[in-house]
Amino acid sequence: MMTIQDQLLSSRSCGILLPLSAMKTQTDWGVGDFGSLQQWTEFFAGQGIKILQILPLQETAPGVTCPYSAMTSFAIDPVYTDISAVEDIAQSAEAQQCINELKPQIETWHHAQKAPFGAVKSAKLKVLWLGYQHFLAKDQSARTPRFFAFEAYQQAQAGWLKSYALFRALKEFYRWQTWLSWPQTLRQCNETAVEIFEAKYREYIQFFAYIQWILDGQLRAAKSFATKRGLLIFGDIPFGTNLDSAEVWAERRNYRLGWETGAPADQFSKGGQRWGLPAYDWKYQHENNLDLWRRKIRRVTELYDIFRLDHLVGFFRTYIFAPGDQVGQFDVEGEQNQIDRGYAFLRMVLDEAHGKLAVGEDLGVIPNYVRRMLVDLRIPGYKVLRWEREDNGYYREPRNYPVVSLATTSTHDTETVRGWWETMNPYERANIWEMISAQKTDGNVPWNLDTQRAILRRVLGSSSAIALFSFQDIIGTTDRVNTPGTVGEENWTYRSGYTPQETAEKYAAEWEMLRNLLAETNRK
């Protein structure tokens, strides 16, 4: 039987990147949910799209919207719950009353230009608690098949769920203080202290396991829906987690506490980046068969068809900062040592993926051996049109991209293609327009549908097995998802602005253009 990896690398497909949180529908609460995912899946499948990338879904702490700085590597954020699809909530009079009382606020959140994560998540947690109480009264007390299904889920996911649910309850109990400020016995995960807390607050701890059970079921249902429509769901594994996270607290031997992960100088930061994330202890991890990462890969392959390995080069060599240092260093020196570490990691990924497709985020300052290894192992790396250049400075012809690659016009960390086009200097525009159109100009090429069509055609016509565009690059807007190196409410709160039906009407010309280009470039 052909695997997803074989299927995608032996064909030509096109995908769309739209964060789940951005998927507006008639019924969402202001943040896209798993019901939204099904509606947008239906729409994109109708346009000939084969892949939908939704970015990370891991739970973040209050006030944090960046999913790459989450408080867990495994748990889905409750903000993505489709409340209307939770049967315990539908059957609970108290939950329905709470929803009715929230309706004016939900209406406000729904029409907000930016996704109001904090307010929506808080409201959904209140309603989920009432649904959970109904579940306890109806299913747990009577030991129904649903109760046993929940029990089976907890056993199957115990490798991460038990410590996550405990951590999540403790965070609420200690009013979101960092675990570094908890009483010493709990801070150190003392077995007796943990057992005492569990015995006293078992019902509350299991509430967070219950939420994950609901979310897991909704995501699986959305994925099954997509599969029936010929569309693959593309997920993400962030490279790290926040210091204040379940895994760092419960499994801290995997980390070098006090050391910080970052990146050397690149196109995003002239002085390098400090991410505020704890550095991994790779020596310990490799000595322990990469157990933490094996569990991460297994989890993501349960939920998605394709997954993105964030900050791929970090698996070969990680740029870290020692406590108090302002200048970082790589945690392993010597090219062969870096190659050996990266190869061992990627072989593990392929073994655990069981035919699902891994995509490597290989952007920034990347040694040549990383990209060569990706092709050899059949793991697509990124080919971003604006960054692909020959040694002479001219833009690379997309037909020369390797088949084992993902070609695109932008990422969630860059301007959209229109934003880039309208702000680049005329010399650069003339340079790339000559490659795109075979026409010499002075660079005065305005953005319009013809320009957009020519750019998309060149990427779709590339040799890359996968071409993928952000939603904004198809509809031709300048709205960004994130601006690296900045902190603000503009980051990660992008909303589509329109439902699928409204999008189809407002951008009819753009979608027709895409459908025609897919047929023209044999990506249908």
Beta strands, then each sheet from edge to edge (+ up, - down):
strand 1: 13-17
strand 2: 51-53
strand 3: 232-237
strand 4: 255-263
strand 5: 273-280
strand 6: 306-309
strand 7: 319-321
strand 8: 329-330
strand 9: 357-360
strand 10: 381-384
strand 11: 405-408
strand 12: 466-470
sheet 1: 9+ 6+ 3+ 2+ 1+ 12+ 11+ 10+
sheet 2: 5+ 4- 7+ 8-
end
